[in-house]
């Protein structure tokens, strides 16, 4: 246990259980007919309400966390599947991995393929994450995106015909502009693919961040600079 954690633990214990001290002292003084006993009992009772409530919430949160089952991702292999499987087609020529959620709340499958063809089990699959890999002149490149904007839009995979899923490149560079206080603006550079999700590119070497130029109506540069990672 970290030494810095000890003071926080003491403060938490005092907040949740400190009411016991004035309550006990008050009861003792009340029985001995000493002054201040009733006041201490009332103070301890008032203090006990938020103290017990906070302790109960913390215990409930700990129980919820302890009982939570992490989502397990398993690699799907059509060769090991008993019965038919389906195909998901992507407009991506390299190696691709499509992570999908199944009807099992704690189940997730990693579907692998290449040249735009991915084998998939039959049924409803909800896309979760896309990862694409391609070889370049100086090494392997990877493009990825979490498909949260498509949450709830399941793919129905059948053995009859492939399911076309638009994901991945071509990527379009876009800039989001936000107005801040004191006449300042924020420029956010991101890559948008076939859908609404934003993509991340990783190459074999760390590249320089993209630069930008802001020009006026006459075409003169009034501001220039570079974006930063993160």
N, C-alpha and C positions, 0 to 999 in steps of 0.2 A: 504493500500500500504506500502510495506516495505521501511524503511528509506534508506537502501542501494540501493534501486531501483531508488531513486530520481536523484542521480548524473548521472546514465546511461541515464535516460530520458532527462535530460538537455543536455547532450552531443549529443544524437540523434536529439533533436530538433534544436540544434545549427548547426549540420551537414546538416540537411534537409532544414531548413528555415533561417539559418544565412545569406544567400546570399541576403536576402531582404534588410538588413541594408545598406551595401555598395551601392546597386543598387539605393535605394531611396535617400541616401545622394548624390550620384553621379548625379542623375537627378536634384536634387535641386541646386547643385553647378553649373551644366551645364547651367541651366536656368538663374542663376544669373551671369553667365560668370566668375565664380571663377576658380582658378587653381585646378587641380586634379579631376575635375568632370568626364572627359572622362575615366580616369584611373580607377576610382571607378566603373563606369558603366561596363567597360570591365571585371573587377575583379568579380563583382556581376554576370554578365552573364556567365562567365566560371564556377563559383562556383555553379550556378543554375542547370547546366546539371547533375552532379552526385547527387546533393541534391534532385532534383525532381525524378530522376530515383530510388534512394534508397527509397524515400517515396512511390513511386508507387508500388515497389516490396513488401514493408511491407503491404500496404493496400490490395494488391492482395492476399498475404498470409493470412491475417486476414479474408478476404472474403471467401477464400477457406476453411479455418478451420471452420468458422461459418456455412458454408453450408454443411459440411461433416456430413453424417449420420453414426453413429456407427453401426457396425455389430451386429445384434440381434441374440442370440442363443436361440432356442426354443426346448423344449423336445418333441420328437416324441412319440405319443401314437397310436399304430396300432388299438386299440379298437375304437378310435374316428374317424378313417379314413373311409370315404365313398368309398367303392370299395376294390379292391385287394391290397395286400402289398406283399413284397418279403422278402427274408431272406439272411443275410450275415453270413457266417460261419467263425469263427476264431479258431485258435489252442490254445485256452486259456480256462481253465476250470472254472475260477472264474467269478465274476461279472465284466462286461466290459461296457465301454462307448466309442462310436466312434463318434466324432464330424465330420460332413461332411458339405461341402459347396454345395449349390444348384445352380440352374440356376439364381436365384435372387442374384445379387451382394452383397446385404446387408442382405442376409438370410443365416442362418446356423442352422443345426439341431443336437441335441444330441440324438443319438440312443443308447438305453440301452438294455442289455441282459445278459445272464449267460450261463455257460456250452457250450460256443462256438457258441451260436445261438443269433443273433440280428435281430429283426424285422426292416424293412426299407421300405420307400415309393418307388414306382416304378420310374424308370428313371435313369439319370446320376447323380451320387453323387461323389464329389471329397473329399477323406479323408483329414482331417485337423489335428486331434489330437486323440490319443488313451490313455485311462486310464483303467488300470486293477486293481482289488482289490481281495485279497485272505486273508483268516484268517490263522494266524499262531498260534504257541503255546503260545505266549505272546501278541497277539493282531493282528490288521489288518495291512496288508502290501499293499502298492500301487506302481504300476509301471506305468510310463507315458512317452510319447514322442510326440513331434510335428512332423508331417509327411511332412515337407517342401520339403524333397528330392523327394517326389512323387507328387509334385505339377503338376497339369495338367493331371494326370493319373486318369481318372474317372472310377468308378465302374458302370456298367450297370446292374441295378437291374430289374429283370423280374419276373412275377408270375410263370414261368414254373419250374425253378430249382434254388437252392441256389447259391449265388456268393461266392466263396472262396477267402478270403483276408488274405494274410500272414502278420501278424503283431504281435508284442509282443514277449514273451519268446518263446523258450529258449534264455537267454541272455549270451553273451560271453564277458568276460573282455578283453580289449585290451589296449595297451599303444602306444601313438603316440610320436615319438621322433623328436625334432626339434633342429637343430644346431644353436647356438647363437654366438655372438662375444666373444672374449677373451676366447676361448676354453671352452665355457659353453654349456650345453645342457638342453633342457626343456622336462620333461616327463609329458604327459597328460594322465591320466587314465580315461577311459570311458567304458560304457556298450553298446554293439551293439546287436540288436535283429535280427528278421527275415529279415528286410530290411536294408537299409543304415543308417537309423536314429539312433540317440543316445538316450538312455533311462536314466531316473532318478528313483531311488528307495527310497521310504520313509517308514520307519518302525514305530512301536509304540514308540520306544525309539531312541534317537540319538546314533548312533554307532561310534566306533572309525574309523578313516579314514584308508583305506588300506595301508599296508606297502609294501616296495619293497626292493629287493636286486639285486645288479649288480655283476656278477661273471666273472672272467677272464677265459681263456681257460683251466686252471688247476682246475677250480671249486672253487677257493678261492674268498671270498667276498671282493670286492674292494670298494664298496659303498653301503650304506643302508640308509633308511629313511622312511618317511611317506608322503603321499599325503595330500593336504589341500583342504577343501571344497571351491568351487568357482573357 
